[in-house]
């Protein structure tokens, strides 16, 4: 069973970040309550399907997601762990957008979350 998602443009030596699927889906639940309903669907759709399949996100969509993730990370009602996850994802999405390269999410059953 897949237990983690590895995102490109991350903060480690290999330009990746790794997150437990549970943490990404939990973030999706919080995002629904802190971002406007008209704005969160692109982000919640991605978070809800984390681990189900690999994702390749175009640079322009990564820029939109980066904005949503940063807004979520800065929200006062978001738990510390979820805020940290949102901040890491937001920075990675912003780097992908700045590089004008796709932001990729792949799945793995090995490894641990990097902080």
Backbone as numpy.savetxt, mean C-alpha at the origin, in Angstrom:
# Nx Ny Nz CAx CAy CAz Cx Cy Cz
-0.01 -21.19 1.31 -0.85 -20.00 1.31 0.02 -18.75 1.31
-0.38 -17.76 0.54 0.34 -16.50 0.46 0.09 -15.70 1.73
1.15 -15.22 2.33 1.00 -14.49 3.58 1.51 -13.06 3.54
2.29 -12.72 2.53 2.86 -11.39 2.44 2.75 -10.83 1.02
2.77 -9.50 0.96 2.82 -8.80 -0.31 4.13 -8.01 -0.32
4.85 -8.12 -1.41 6.09 -7.36 -1.60 5.80 -6.27 -2.62
6.08 -5.02 -2.24 5.86 -3.90 -3.14 7.19 -3.37 -3.66
7.18 -2.93 -4.89 8.38 -2.32 -5.47 8.52 -0.89 -4.97
9.66 -0.29 -5.25 9.95 1.10 -4.89 9.95 1.33 -3.38
10.26 0.28 -2.64 10.23 0.36 -1.18 11.50 0.93 -0.60
11.64 0.73 0.71 12.71 1.40 1.44 13.88 0.50 1.81
13.86 -0.78 1.45 14.98 -1.64 1.83 16.07 -1.61 0.75
17.11 -2.37 0.97 18.26 -2.42 0.07 17.86 -2.82 -1.35
16.85 -3.65 -1.47 16.40 -4.14 -2.77 15.26 -3.30 -3.35
15.02 -2.13 -2.76 13.92 -1.24 -3.17 12.56 -1.92 -3.07
12.36 -2.64 -1.97 11.10 -3.33 -1.74 10.63 -3.08 -0.30
9.36 -3.28 -0.11 8.77 -3.35 1.23 7.93 -4.61 1.27
7.79 -5.19 2.44 7.02 -6.43 2.58 6.02 -6.26 3.71
4.77 -6.63 3.43 3.68 -6.44 4.38 2.86 -7.71 4.52
2.42 -8.02 5.73 1.47 -9.13 5.89 0.15 -8.75 5.22
-0.46 -9.70 4.59 -1.75 -9.44 3.92 -2.77 -8.92 4.92
-2.78 -9.49 6.10 -3.71 -9.06 7.14 -3.58 -7.56 7.42
-2.36 -7.04 7.46 -2.15 -5.61 7.73 -2.69 -4.74 6.59
-2.52 -5.18 5.36 -3.02 -4.40 4.22 -4.55 -4.37 4.20
-5.15 -5.51 4.47 -6.62 -5.56 4.48 -7.20 -4.77 5.65
-6.51 -4.80 6.78 -6.95 -4.00 7.93 -6.88 -2.52 7.59
-5.82 -2.11 6.91 -5.70 -0.72 6.49 -6.88 -0.34 5.59
-7.29 -1.24 4.72 -8.44 -0.98 3.85 -9.70 -0.69 4.63
-9.91 -1.40 5.73 -11.09 -1.14 6.56 -11.03 0.26 7.19
-9.86 0.65 7.66 -9.72 1.98 8.24 -9.90 3.07 7.19
-9.33 2.85 6.01 -9.41 3.86 4.95 -10.86 4.19 4.62
-11.73 3.19 4.65 -13.15 3.42 4.36 -13.78 4.40 5.34
-13.30 4.43 6.56 -13.92 5.29 7.56 -13.25 6.65 7.68
-12.07 6.83 7.08 -11.40 8.11 7.25 -11.27 8.94 5.97
-11.43 8.31 4.82 -11.39 9.05 3.56 -12.79 9.13 2.98
-13.09 10.19 2.24 -14.42 10.32 1.64 -14.76 9.14 0.73
-16.02 8.74 0.76 -16.48 7.58 -0.01 -16.24 7.74 -1.51
-16.26 8.95 -2.00 -16.05 9.18 -3.43 -14.59 9.04 -3.83
-13.67 9.06 -2.84 -12.25 9.05 -3.15 -11.55 7.72 -2.87
-12.00 6.95 -1.90 -11.24 5.79 -1.47 -11.35 4.52 -2.32
-12.33 4.35 -3.22 -12.44 3.08 -3.95 -11.19 2.58 -4.66
-10.40 3.43 -5.34 -9.20 2.86 -5.98 -8.23 2.24 -4.97
-8.12 2.86 -3.81 -7.21 2.36 -2.79 -7.79 1.14 -2.08
-9.05 1.20 -1.71 -9.64 0.07 -1.00 -9.74 -1.17 -1.89
-9.97 -0.97 -3.17 -10.00 -2.12 -4.09 -8.65 -2.83 -4.11
-7.57 -2.06 -4.10 -6.23 -2.64 -4.08 -5.96 -3.35 -2.75
-6.28 -2.69 -1.65 -6.03 -3.26 -0.33 -6.89 -4.50 -0.07
-8.12 -4.49 -0.55 -9.03 -5.63 -0.34 -8.56 -6.89 -1.07
-7.87 -6.71 -2.18 -7.43 -7.86 -2.97 -5.94 -8.17 -2.75
-5.34 -7.52 -1.77 -3.93 -7.77 -1.47 -3.73 -9.26 -1.20
-2.79 -9.85 -1.88 -2.49 -11.26 -1.70 -3.24 -12.20 -2.60
-4.34 -11.74 -3.19 -5.11 -12.61 -4.09 -4.40 -12.82 -5.41
-3.76 -11.77 -5.90 -3.10 -11.79 -7.19 -2.02 -10.71 -7.21
-1.12 -10.79 -8.14 -0.12 -9.74 -8.31 -0.78 -8.53 -8.97
-0.25 -7.35 -8.68 -0.78 -6.11 -9.26 0.36 -5.33 -9.89
0.07 -4.73 -11.03 0.98 -3.79 -11.66 0.20 -2.50 -11.84
0.65 -1.46 -11.16 -0.08 -0.20 -11.10 0.68 0.85 -11.89
0.01 1.44 -12.86 0.64 2.46 -13.70 1.09 3.65 -12.86
2.10 4.35 -13.34 2.68 5.47 -12.59 1.64 6.55 -12.26
0.75 6.86 -13.19 -0.24 7.90 -12.91 -1.23 7.46 -11.83
-1.60 6.19 -11.82 -2.46 5.70 -10.76 -1.70 5.61 -9.44
-0.41 5.29 -9.50 0.42 5.26 -8.29 0.46 6.64 -7.65
0.50 7.69 -8.45 0.50 9.05 -7.92 -0.80 9.33 -7.17
-1.93 8.91 -7.73 -3.22 9.08 -7.07 -3.26 8.30 -5.76
-2.77 7.06 -5.78 -2.76 6.23 -4.58 -1.82 6.81 -3.52
-0.70 7.38 -3.95 0.24 7.99 -3.01 -0.43 9.11 -2.22
-1.21 9.91 -2.91 -1.93 11.00 -2.24 -2.92 10.46 -1.23
-3.69 9.45 -1.62 -4.66 8.86 -0.70 -3.98 8.21 0.50
-2.89 7.51 0.25 -2.18 6.84 1.34 -1.57 7.85 2.31
-1.04 8.92 1.80 -0.48 9.95 2.69 -1.56 10.62 3.52
-2.69 10.89 2.91 -3.80 11.46 3.68 -4.26 10.51 4.76
-4.34 9.22 4.43 -4.75 8.23 5.43 -3.71 8.15 6.55
-2.43 8.12 6.19 -1.36 8.00 7.19 -1.37 9.16 8.17
-1.78 10.33 7.71 -1.78 11.52 8.57 -3.05 11.66 9.40
-4.01 10.80 9.19 -5.29 10.93 9.90 -5.15 10.54 11.36
-5.74 11.29 12.23 -5.59 11.08 13.68 -6.25 9.80 14.18
-7.25 9.29 13.47 -7.94 8.08 13.93 -7.29 6.78 13.48
-6.27 6.87 12.68 -5.60 5.67 12.19 -4.65 5.14 13.27
-4.66 3.84 13.49 -3.77 3.25 14.49 -2.31 3.45 14.06
-1.42 3.35 15.01 0.01 3.57 14.72 0.53 2.59 13.67
0.19 1.31 13.82 0.66 0.31 12.84 0.10 0.57 11.45
-1.17 0.89 11.38 -1.78 1.17 10.08 -1.21 2.45 9.48
-0.95 3.45 10.31 -0.36 4.69 9.82 1.04 4.44 9.25
1.79 3.58 9.92 3.13 3.25 9.43 3.05 2.52 8.09
2.14 1.57 7.99 1.94 0.84 6.73 1.53 1.80 5.62
0.57 2.68 5.91 0.10 3.65 4.91 1.24 4.58 4.48
2.06 5.00 5.43 3.17 5.90 5.10 4.19 5.21 4.20
4.54 3.97 4.52 5.49 3.22 3.67 4.93 3.02 2.27
3.66 2.63 2.20 3.03 2.44 0.89 2.97 3.75 0.12
2.63 4.84 0.81 2.55 6.15 0.17 3.88 6.60 -0.41
4.94 6.37 0.35 6.28 6.75 -0.16 6.67 5.89 -1.36
6.38 4.60 -1.31 6.71 3.72 -2.43 5.90 4.11 -3.68
4.63 4.38 -3.50 3.79 4.80 -4.63 4.29 6.11 -5.22
4.70 7.04 -4.37 5.22 8.32 -4.85 6.52 8.13 -5.63
7.39 7.23 -5.16 8.64 6.95 -5.88 8.34 6.34 -7.24
7.39 5.43 -7.30 7.02 4.83 -8.59 6.50 5.90 -9.54
5.66 6.78 -9.03 5.11 7.85 -9.86 6.22 8.79 -10.34
7.14 9.13 -9.45 8.24 10.03 -9.82 9.17 9.38 -10.85
9.36 8.08 -10.74 10.20 7.35 -11.70 9.47 7.04 -12.99
8.18 7.31 -13.03 7.28 6.97 -14.14 7.42 5.51 -14.54
7.50 4.66 -13.52 7.54 3.21 -13.73 6.39 2.57 -12.96
5.94 1.41 -13.38 4.84 0.75 -12.68 5.23 0.39 -11.24
4.26 0.48 -10.38 4.41 0.07 -8.99 3.86 -1.36 -8.92
4.66 -2.30 -8.50 4.23 -3.69 -8.52 4.02 -4.24 -7.11
3.03 -5.11 -7.01 2.72 -5.85 -5.78 2.78 -7.33 -6.15
3.67 -8.06 -5.52 3.75 -9.50 -5.73 3.49 -10.21 -4.41
3.16 -11.46 -4.49 2.81 -12.21 -3.28 3.87 -13.26 -2.98
4.01 -13.56 -1.70 4.95 -14.57 -1.25 4.45 -15.18 0.05
4.92 -16.35 0.34 4.55 -16.98 1.61 5.72 -17.00 2.57
6.78 -16.30 2.23 7.97 -16.25 3.08 8.23 -14.82 3.53
9.02 -14.70 4.61 9.48 -13.40 5.04 8.64 -12.80 6.14
9.09 -11.66 6.58 8.42 -10.91 7.64 8.29 -9.47 7.23
7.44 -8.75 7.91 7.23 -7.35 7.62 8.47 -6.54 8.00
8.83 -5.63 7.13 9.96 -4.76 7.40 9.46 -3.43 7.92
10.12 -2.91 8.91 9.74 -1.61 9.47 10.86 -0.63 9.30
